[in-house]
Amino acid sequence: MLWSAITVPLILFLTIVAPIWIIAHYITRWRTAKTLSGDDEKMLRELWQSAEKMEQRLDTLERILDAEAPGWRSKPHV
């Protein structure tokens, strides 16, 4: 009698509650993982700023090369 009083709730827990609990847990983890953390946002902002600086440097270099060596764009690369 005592055995059935323990096994029935245990079976119900393992077949109904535990799977729902596990699924809810991983859905919550998945939603959290989809968003960027504060550190990720900071790193992305720094990378964006670095890319803008590199683009400005490339534009400057191209202007200098256009002034100093006008045909540099059409020369074959070795």
C-alpha positions as CSV (number, residue, x, y, z in Angstrom):
1,M,0.0,0.0,0.0
2,L,2.8,2.4,0.9
3,W,4.6,1.4,-2.2
4,S,1.7,2.5,-4.5
5,A,1.3,5.7,-2.6
6,I,4.9,6.6,-3.6
7,T,5.1,5.1,-7.0
8,V,2.0,6.7,-8.5
9,P,3.1,10.3,-7.8
10,L,6.6,9.5,-8.8
11,I,5.5,8.1,-12.1
12,L,3.2,11.1,-12.7
13,F,6.1,13.4,-11.9
14,L,8.5,11.7,-14.2
15,T,6.1,11.4,-17.1
16,I,4.4,14.8,-16.9
17,V,6.1,17.4,-14.7
18,A,9.7,16.6,-15.3
19,P,9.5,16.8,-19.2
20,I,7.6,20.0,-19.0
21,W,10.1,21.4,-16.5
22,I,13.1,20.4,-18.7
23,I,11.5,21.8,-21.8
24,A,10.7,25.1,-20.1
25,H,14.2,25.3,-18.7
26,Y,15.9,24.9,-22.1
27,I,13.4,27.3,-23.8
28,T,14.4,29.9,-21.3
29,R,18.1,29.2,-21.9
30,W,17.6,29.4,-25.7
31,R,15.9,32.8,-25.4
32,T,18.6,34.1,-23.2
33,A,21.3,32.9,-25.6
34,K,19.6,34.7,-28.5
35,T,20.3,38.1,-27.0
36,L,23.7,39.8,-26.7
37,S,25.2,40.3,-23.3
38,G,26.6,43.6,-22.2
39,D,30.1,42.5,-23.0
40,D,29.1,41.3,-26.4
41,E,27.5,44.7,-27.2
42,K,30.6,46.5,-26.0
43,M,32.8,44.3,-28.2
44,L,30.6,44.8,-31.2
45,R,30.6,48.5,-30.7
46,E,34.5,48.5,-30.5
47,L,34.8,46.4,-33.6
48,W,32.4,48.8,-35.4
49,Q,34.6,51.7,-34.4
50,S,37.8,49.9,-35.5
51,A,36.2,49.1,-38.9
52,E,35.3,52.8,-39.3
53,K,38.8,53.9,-38.5
54,M,40.3,51.4,-40.9
55,E,37.9,52.6,-43.6
56,Q,39.0,56.2,-43.1
57,R,42.6,55.1,-43.3
58,L,42.0,53.2,-46.5
59,D,40.3,56.2,-48.0
60,T,43.2,58.4,-47.0
61,L,45.7,55.9,-48.4
62,E,43.8,55.7,-51.7
63,R,43.7,59.5,-52.0
64,I,47.5,59.7,-51.4
65,L,48.1,57.0,-54.0
66,D,45.8,58.7,-56.5
67,A,47.8,61.9,-56.1
68,E,51.3,60.3,-56.0
69,A,50.8,57.4,-58.5
70,P,47.8,58.0,-60.6
71,G,47.7,54.7,-62.4
72,W,48.2,52.5,-59.4
73,R,44.7,51.0,-59.6
74,S,45.2,49.6,-63.1
75,K,48.6,48.1,-62.6
76,P,48.7,44.3,-62.6
77,H,49.4,42.7,-59.2
78,V,52.4,40.5,-58.9
